Amino acid sequence: MMFSVIIPVYNRPEELHELLQSLLKQSFTTFEVVVIEDGSMKDSRAVIDLFKNKLRINYLVQSNTGQGFARNNGMRIAHGDFFIILDSDVILPSDYLLKLSLAIKNRNLDAFGGPDAAAEDFSALQKAMDFAMTSFWTTGGIRGKVKDPAKYQARGFNMGVSRKVYEATGGFLDPDQGEDIEWSIRIKKAGFKLELISEAFVYHKRKNTLRSFAKQAFSFGRNRVNVSRFHPGAIQVVHWLPTLFLLFTLSILVSFFANRLLFLLGLSIFLLWSSGVIITSAIKNSSIKVGILSWITSVSQLWSYGLGLPLELMAKVRKG
């Protein structure tokens, strides 16, 4: 099996350097790299020059189309049997491709998705953002722990498809609006086997600020509605939980003026949840600071996603 590692990049040569450096360390070496420069003002030519004699790299420069279409263009020129799709802000453990090759062969997979994690040397905020995106207390841990293949949907920062899947389904339909979730659903509807490979994790080195992290979560909520344009059943009960969390926290404020007993009950539940977040993260990361930051990122993630989904749904209804 030969892998083609597909990496769209937009104004992030430093990130690309770290990712390519981790590809150099892979124990499984039968792969090529396809880097798609998606209309960057700050290109990665200098980085490519550093690695072109160390890795088999195909560097495609194009006008900006969005990462979904950039990935399609990368797969179009790739030579591998299986395409590994990564975001530029991830770093790979040295056995990442080896674990993929074994799982794909042993489980006869046509496509896969993998989880993300925080490395030990990540900043406190990066570890807190990772916790907010992967914890039981926020997302239920569904990004990396889904046991039912029928319910699993791969994410574009760490996913892959066989050449057969790409040729049969045509790749991503949207440039950057829940395109990975939409394609996951379409892949399974086409009869292909897509599952989570939980051991094939990547270190997701997010460069977000708290503000941009909240903005991204808001977009995720909106994107779920966009996916429902193609797949009407894409919005399920679980996707409304962040909105319920937002309404619950707002109701605590309202009940302070309306009913003190309800206020105390709601506040107690919120404090129990908050304690669970802080303690779990602090123990996991051996840091009270990360625990407190995890509470901030968790609330921000839930509120933002919980607001984005209904607002986009109302906008969709108004448009007819």
Contacts in CASP RR format, 6 or more apart in sequence:
PFRMAT RR
TARGET T0000
AUTHOR 0000-0000-0000
METHOD contacts of the structure
MODEL  1
MMFSVIIPVYNRPEELHELLQSLLKQSFTTFEVVVIEDGSMKDSRAVIDL
FKNKLRINYLVQSNTGQGFARNNGMRIAHGDFFIILDSDVILPSDYLLKL
SLAIKNRNLDAFGGPDAAAEDFSALQKAMDFAMTSFWTTGGIRGKVKDPA
KYQARGFNMGVSRKVYEATGGFLDPDQGEDIEWSIRIKKAGFKLELISEA
FVYHKRKNTLRSFAKQAFSFGRNRVNVSRFHPGAIQVVHWLPTLFLLFTL
SILVSFFANRLLFLLGLSIFLLWSSGVIITSAIKNSSIKVGILSWITSVS
QLWSYGLGLPLELMAKVRKG
1 30 0 8 1.000
1 81 0 8 1.000
1 82 0 8 1.000
1 101 0 8 1.000
1 104 0 8 1.000
1 105 0 8 1.000
2 30 0 8 1.000
2 31 0 8 1.000
2 32 0 8 1.000
2 79 0 8 1.000
2 80 0 8 1.000
2 81 0 8 1.000
2 82 0 8 1.000
3 28 0 8 1.000
3 30 0 8 1.000
3 31 0 8 1.000
3 32 0 8 1.000
3 80 0 8 1.000
3 81 0 8 1.000
3 82 0 8 1.000
3 83 0 8 1.000
3 84 0 8 1.000
3 97 0 8 1.000
3 100 0 8 1.000
3 101 0 8 1.000
4 31 0 8 1.000
4 32 0 8 1.000
4 33 0 8 1.000
4 34 0 8 1.000
4 75 0 8 1.000
4 78 0 8 1.000
4 79 0 8 1.000
4 80 0 8 1.000
4 82 0 8 1.000
4 83 0 8 1.000
4 84 0 8 1.000
5 23 0 8 1.000
5 31 0 8 1.000
5 32 0 8 1.000
5 33 0 8 1.000
5 34 0 8 1.000
5 84 0 8 1.000
5 86 0 8 1.000
6 34 0 8 1.000
6 36 0 8 1.000
6 71 0 8 1.000
6 74 0 8 1.000
6 75 0 8 1.000
6 78 0 8 1.000
6 83 0 8 1.000
6 84 0 8 1.000
6 85 0 8 1.000
6 86 0 8 1.000
7 16 0 8 1.000
7 19 0 8 1.000
7 33 0 8 1.000
7 34 0 8 1.000
7 35 0 8 1.000
7 36 0 8 1.000
7 86 0 8 1.000
7 87 0 8 1.000
7 88 0 8 1.000
8 36 0 8 1.000
8 38 0 8 1.000
8 66 0 8 1.000
8 67 0 8 1.000
8 68 0 8 1.000
8 70 0 8 1.000
8 71 0 8 1.000
8 87 0 8 1.000
8 88 0 8 1.000
9 15 0 8 1.000
9 16 0 8 1.000
9 35 0 8 1.000
9 36 0 8 1.000
9 37 0 8 1.000
9 38 0 8 1.000
9 40 0 8 1.000
9 44 0 8 1.000
9 88 0 8 1.000
10 37 0 8 1.000
10 38 0 8 1.000
10 39 0 8 1.000
10 40 0 8 1.000
10 64 0 8 1.000
10 66 0 8 1.000
10 67 0 8 1.000
10 88 0 8 1.000
11 40 0 8 1.000
11 41 0 8 1.000
11 42 0 8 1.000
12 40 0 8 1.000
12 42 0 8 1.000
12 44 0 8 1.000
12 88 0 8 1.000
12 89 0 8 1.000
12 207 0 8 1.000
13 42 0 8 1.000
13 43 0 8 1.000
13 44 0 8 1.000
13 46 0 8 1.000
13 47 0 8 1.000
15 88 0 8 1.000
15 89 0 8 1.000
15 205 0 8 1.000
15 207 0 8 1.000
16 35 0 8 1.000
16 44 0 8 1.000
16 47 0 8 1.000
16 88 0 8 1.000
17 47 0 8 1.000
17 50 0 8 1.000
18 91 0 8 1.000
18 205 0 8 1.000
19 86 0 8 1.000
19 88 0 8 1.000
19 89 0 8 1.000
19 90 0 8 1.000
19 91 0 8 1.000
19 92 0 8 1.000
20 33 0 8 1.000
20 47 0 8 1.000
20 50 0 8 1.000
20 51 0 8 1.000
20 55 0 8 1.000
20 57 0 8 1.000
22 91 0 8 1.000
22 92 0 8 1.000
22 93 0 8 1.000
22 94 0 8 1.000
22 96 0 8 1.000
23 31 0 8 1.000
23 33 0 8 1.000
23 55 0 8 1.000
23 92 0 8 1.000
24 51 0 8 1.000
24 54 0 8 1.000
24 55 0 8 1.000
25 92 0 8 1.000
25 94 0 8 1.000
26 92 0 8 1.000
26 94 0 8 1.000
26 95 0 8 1.000
26 96 0 8 1.000
26 97 0 8 1.000
26 98 0 8 1.000
27 94 0 8 1.000
27 95 0 8 1.000
27 97 0 8 1.000
27 98 0 8 1.000
28 95 0 8 1.000
28 97 0 8 1.000
28 98 0 8 1.000
28 100 0 8 1.000
28 101 0 8 1.000
31 56 0 8 1.000
31 84 0 8 1.000
31 97 0 8 1.000
32 55 0 8 1.000
32 56 0 8 1.000
32 57 0 8 1.000
32 58 0 8 1.000
32 78 0 8 1.000
32 79 0 8 1.000
32 80 0 8 1.000
33 55 0 8 1.000
33 56 0 8 1.000
33 57 0 8 1.000
33 58 0 8 1.000
34 57 0 8 1.000
34 58 0 8 1.000
34 60 0 8 1.000
34 74 0 8 1.000
34 75 0 8 1.000
34 77 0 8 1.000
34 78 0 8 1.000
35 44 0 8 1.000
35 48 0 8 1.000
35 57 0 8 1.000
35 58 0 8 1.000
35 59 0 8 1.000
35 60 0 8 1.000
36 60 0 8 1.000
36 62 0 8 1.000
36 70 0 8 1.000
36 71 0 8 1.000
36 73 0 8 1.000
36 74 0 8 1.000
37 43 0 8 1.000
37 44 0 8 1.000
37 59 0 8 1.000
37 60 0 8 1.000
37 61 0 8 1.000
37 62 0 8 1.000
38 62 0 8 1.000
38 64 0 8 1.000
38 65 0 8 1.000
38 66 0 8 1.000
38 67 0 8 1.000
38 70 0 8 1.000
39 61 0 8 1.000
39 62 0 8 1.000
39 63 0 8 1.000
39 64 0 8 1.000
43 61 0 8 1.000
44 59 0 8 1.000
45 59 0 8 1.000
48 57 0 8 1.000
48 59 0 8 1.000
51 57 0 8 1.000
52 59 0 8 1.000
58 77 0 8 1.000
58 78 0 8 1.000
60 73 0 8 1.000
60 74 0 8 1.000
60 77 0 8 1.000
62 70 0 8 1.000
62 73 0 8 1.000
65 73 0 8 1.000
65 175 0 8 1.000
66 175 0 8 1.000
66 176 0 8 1.000
67 87 0 8 1.000
67 175 0 8 1.000
67 176 0 8 1.000
67 179 0 8 1.000
68 172 0 8 1.000
68 174 0 8 1.000
68 175 0 8 1.000
68 176 0 8 1.000
68 179 0 8 1.000
69 172 0 8 1.000
69 175 0 8 1.000
70 175 0 8 1.000
71 85 0 8 1.000
71 171 0 8 1.000
71 172 0 8 1.000
72 170 0 8 1.000
72 171 0 8 1.000
72 172 0 8 1.000
75 83 0 8 1.000
75 166 0 8 1.000
75 171 0 8 1.000
78 163 0 8 1.000
80 163 0 8 1.000
81 162 0 8 1.000
81 163 0 8 1.000
82 104 0 8 1.000
82 160 0 8 1.000
82 161 0 8 1.000
82 162 0 8 1.000
82 163 0 8 1.000
83 160 0 8 1.000
83 161 0 8 1.000
83 162 0 8 1.000
83 163 0 8 1.000
83 166 0 8 1.000
84 97 0 8 1.000
84 100 0 8 1.000
84 160 0 8 1.000
85 156 0 8 1.000
85 158 0 8 1.000
85 159 0 8 1.000
85 160 0 8 1.000
85 161 0 8 1.000
86 92 0 8 1.000
86 156 0 8 1.000
86 157 0 8 1.000
86 158 0 8 1.000
86 202 0 8 1.000
87 156 0 8 1.000
87 157 0 8 1.000
87 158 0 8 1.000
87 204 0 8 1.000
89 157 0 8 1.000
89 204 0 8 1.000
89 205 0 8 1.000
89 206 0 8 1.000
89 207 0 8 1.000
90 116 0 8 1.000
90 157 0 8 1.000
90 158 0 8 1.000
90 202 0 8 1.000
90 203 0 8 1.000
90 204 0 8 1.000
90 205 0 8 1.000
91 119 0 8 1.000
91 202 0 8 1.000
91 203 0 8 1.000
91 205 0 8 1.000
92 202 0 8 1.000
92 203 0 8 1.000
93 201 0 8 1.000
93 202 0 8 1.000
93 203 0 8 1.000
96 200 0 8 1.000
96 201 0 8 1.000
96 202 0 8 1.000
99 197 0 8 1.000
99 199 0 8 1.000
99 200 0 8 1.000
100 112 0 8 1.000
100 197 0 8 1.000
100 200 0 8 1.000
103 109 0 8 1.000
103 112 0 8 1.000
103 197 0 8 1.000
103 199 0 8 1.000
103 200 0 8 1.000
104 112 0 8 1.000
104 197 0 8 1.000
107 193 0 8 1.000
107 195 0 8 1.000
108 193 0 8 1.000
109 193 0 8 1.000
109 194 0 8 1.000
109 195 0 8 1.000
109 197 0 8 1.000
110 161 0 8 1.000
110 162 0 8 1.000
110 164 0 8 1.000
110 165 0 8 1.000
110 187 0 8 1.000
110 192 0 8 1.000
110 193 0 8 1.000
110 194 0 8 1.000
111 154 0 8 1.000
111 159 0 8 1.000
111 160 0 8 1.000
111 161 0 8 1.000
111 162 0 8 1.000
111 165 0 8 1.000
111 184 0 8 1.000
111 187 0 8 1.000
111 192 0 8 1.000
111 193 0 8 1.000
111 194 0 8 1.000
112 154 0 8 1.000
112 159 0 8 1.000
112 160 0 8 1.000
112 194 0 8 1.000
112 195 0 8 1.000
112 196 0 8 1.000
112 197 0 8 1.000
112 200 0 8 1.000
113 152 0 8 1.000
113 154 0 8 1.000
113 155 0 8 1.000
113 158 0 8 1.000
113 159 0 8 1.000
113 160 0 8 1.000
113 194 0 8 1.000
113 195 0 8 1.000
113 196 0 8 1.000
113 197 0 8 1.000
113 200 0 8 1.000
114 144 0 8 1.000
114 154 0 8 1.000
114 155 0 8 1.000
114 158 0 8 1.000
114 159 0 8 1.000
114 196 0 8 1.000
114 197 0 8 1.000
114 198 0 8 1.000
114 200 0 8 1.000
114 201 0 8 1.000
114 202 0 8 1.000
115 134 0 8 1.000
115 143 0 8 1.000
115 144 0 8 1.000
115 145 0 8 1.000
115 158 0 8 1.000
115 196 0 8 1.000
115 198 0 8 1.000
115 200 0 8 1.000
115 201 0 8 1.000
115 202 0 8 1.000
116 130 0 8 1.000
116 133 0 8 1.000
116 134 0 8 1.000
116 143 0 8 1.000
116 157 0 8 1.000
116 158 0 8 1.000
116 201 0 8 1.000
116 202 0 8 1.000
116 203 0 8 1.000
116 204 0 8 1.000
117 130 0 8 1.000
117 134 0 8 1.000
117 201 0 8 1.000
117 202 0 8 1.000
117 203 0 8 1.000
117 204 0 8 1.000
118 126 0 8 1.000
118 127 0 8 1.000
118 130 0 8 1.000
118 131 0 8 1.000
118 203 0 8 1.000
118 204 0 8 1.000
118 285 0 8 1.000
119 203 0 8 1.000
119 205 0 8 1.000
122 130 0 8 1.000
122 203 0 8 1.000
122 205 0 8 1.000
124 285 0 8 1.000
124 287 0 8 1.000
124 289 0 8 1.000
124 290 0 8 1.000
124 293 0 8 1.000
125 208 0 8 1.000
125 210 0 8 1.000
125 293 0 8 1.000
125 297 0 8 1.000
126 205 0 8 1.000
126 206 0 8 1.000
127 281 0 8 1.000
127 285 0 8 1.000
127 287 0 8 1.000
127 290 0 8 1.000
127 293 0 8 1.000
127 294 0 8 1.000
128 281 0 8 1.000
128 290 0 8 1.000
128 291 0 8 1.000
128 293 0 8 1.000
128 294 0 8 1.000
128 296 0 8 1.000
128 297 0 8 1.000
129 206 0 8 1.000
129 208 0 8 1.000
129 213 0 8 1.000
129 297 0 8 1.000
130 204 0 8 1.000
130 206 0 8 1.000
131 138 0 8 1.000
131 277 0 8 1.000
131 280 0 8 1.000
131 281 0 8 1.000
131 284 0 8 1.000
131 285 0 8 1.000
131 290 0 8 1.000
131 291 0 8 1.000
131 294 0 8 1.000
131 297 0 8 1.000
131 298 0 8 1.000
132 138 0 8 1.000
132 213 0 8 1.000
132 294 0 8 1.000
132 297 0 8 1.000
132 298 0 8 1.000
132 300 0 8 1.000
132 301 0 8 1.000
133 139 0 8 1.000
133 143 0 8 1.000
133 301 0 8 1.000
134 141 0 8 1.000
134 143 0 8 1.000
134 144 0 8 1.000
135 141 0 8 1.000
135 277 0 8 1.000
135 280 0 8 1.000
135 281 0 8 1.000
135 294 0 8 1.000
135 298 0 8 1.000
136 280 0 8 1.000
137 273 0 8 1.000
137 276 0 8 1.000
137 277 0 8 1.000
137 280 0 8 1.000
137 298 0 8 1.000
138 277 0 8 1.000
138 298 0 8 1.000
138 301 0 8 1.000
138 302 0 8 1.000
142 238 0 8 1.000
143 155 0 8 1.000
144 196 0 8 1.000
144 198 0 8 1.000
145 196 0 8 1.000
145 198 0 8 1.000
146 152 0 8 1.000
146 196 0 8 1.000
149 193 0 8 1.000
149 194 0 8 1.000
149 195 0 8 1.000
149 196 0 8 1.000
150 188 0 8 1.000
152 184 0 8 1.000
152 194 0 8 1.000
152 195 0 8 1.000
152 196 0 8 1.000
153 180 0 8 1.000
153 181 0 8 1.000
153 184 0 8 1.000
153 185 0 8 1.000
154 160 0 8 1.000
154 180 0 8 1.000
154 181 0 8 1.000
154 183 0 8 1.000
154 184 0 8 1.000
154 194 0 8 1.000
154 196 0 8 1.000
155 180 0 8 1.000
155 181 0 8 1.000
156 180 0 8 1.000
157 202 0 8 1.000
157 204 0 8 1.000
158 200 0 8 1.000
158 201 0 8 1.000
158 202 0 8 1.000
158 204 0 8 1.000
159 180 0 8 1.000
159 184 0 8 1.000
161 171 0 8 1.000
161 187 0 8 1.000
162 192 0 8 1.000
164 192 0 8 1.000
165 187 0 8 1.000
165 190 0 8 1.000
165 192 0 8 1.000
168 190 0 8 1.000
168 192 0 8 1.000
169 183 0 8 1.000
169 186 0 8 1.000
169 187 0 8 1.000
169 190 0 8 1.000
169 192 0 8 1.000
171 183 0 8 1.000
172 179 0 8 1.000
172 180 0 8 1.000
172 182 0 8 1.000
172 183 0 8 1.000
173 179 0 8 1.000
173 182 0 8 1.000
173 183 0 8 1.000
173 186 0 8 1.000
173 230 0 8 1.000
174 182 0 8 1.000
174 226 0 8 1.000
177 222 0 8 1.000
177 223 0 8 1.000
177 226 0 8 1.000
178 220 0 8 1.000
178 223 0 8 1.000
178 224 0 8 1.000
178 226 0 8 1.000
178 227 0 8 1.000
181 223 0 8 1.000
181 224 0 8 1.000
181 227 0 8 1.000
181 234 0 8 1.000
182 226 0 8 1.000
182 227 0 8 1.000
182 230 0 8 1.000
182 231 0 8 1.000
182 234 0 8 1.000
184 194 0 8 1.000
185 227 0 8 1.000
185 230 0 8 1.000
185 231 0 8 1.000
185 234 0 8 1.000
186 230 0 8 1.000
186 231 0 8 1.000
187 194 0 8 1.000
188 194 0 8 1.000
206 213 0 8 1.000
208 216 0 8 1.000
210 296 0 8 1.000
210 297 0 8 1.000
210 300 0 8 1.000
213 297 0 8 1.000
213 300 0 8 1.000
213 301 0 8 1.000
214 300 0 8 1.000
214 301 0 8 1.000
214 303 0 8 1.000
214 304 0 8 1.000
215 304 0 8 1.000
216 304 0 8 1.000
217 300 0 8 1.000
217 301 0 8 1.000
217 302 0 8 1.000
217 304 0 8 1.000
217 305 0 8 1.000
218 304 0 8 1.000
218 305 0 8 1.000
218 307 0 8 1.000
218 308 0 8 1.000
219 308 0 8 1.000
220 305 0 8 1.000
221 239 0 8 1.000
221 242 0 8 1.000
221 304 0 8 1.000
221 305 0 8 1.000
221 306 0 8 1.000
221 308 0 8 1.000
221 309 0 8 1.000
221 312 0 8 1.000
222 308 0 8 1.000
222 309 0 8 1.000
222 311 0 8 1.000
222 312 0 8 1.000
224 234 0 8 1.000
224 235 0 8 1.000
224 239 0 8 1.000
224 309 0 8 1.000
224 312 0 8 1.000
225 235 0 8 1.000
225 309 0 8 1.000
225 312 0 8 1.000
225 313 0 8 1.000
225 316 0 8 1.000
226 312 0 8 1.000
227 234 0 8 1.000
228 234 0 8 1.000
228 235 0 8 1.000
229 316 0 8 1.000
235 309 0 8 1.000
235 313 0 8 1.000
239 309 0 8 1.000
240 309 0 8 1.000
242 301 0 8 1.000
242 302 0 8 1.000
242 303 0 8 1.000
242 305 0 8 1.000
242 306 0 8 1.000
242 309 0 8 1.000
243 305 0 8 1.000
243 306 0 8 1.000
243 307 0 8 1.000
243 309 0 8 1.000
243 310 0 8 1.000
245 302 0 8 1.000
245 303 0 8 1.000
245 306 0 8 1.000
246 302 0 8 1.000
246 303 0 8 1.000
246 306 0 8 1.000
246 307 0 8 1.000
248 266 0 8 1.000
248 269 0 8 1.000
248 270 0 8 1.000
249 270 0 8 1.000
249 299 0 8 1.000
249 303 0 8 1.000
251 262 0 8 1.000
251 266 0 8 1.000
252 263 0 8 1.000
252 266 0 8 1.000
252 267 0 8 1.000
252 270 0 8 1.000
255 262 0 8 1.000
255 263 0 8 1.000
255 266 0 8 1.000
256 263 0 8 1.000
274 295 0 8 1.000
277 291 0 8 1.000
277 294 0 8 1.000
277 295 0 8 1.000
277 298 0 8 1.000
278 288 0 8 1.000
278 291 0 8 1.000
278 292 0 8 1.000
278 294 0 8 1.000
278 295 0 8 1.000
279 291 0 8 1.000
281 290 0 8 1.000
281 291 0 8 1.000
281 294 0 8 1.000
281 295 0 8 1.000
282 288 0 8 1.000
282 290 0 8 1.000
282 291 0 8 1.000
282 292 0 8 1.000
282 294 0 8 1.000
285 291 0 8 1.000
285 294 0 8 1.000
END
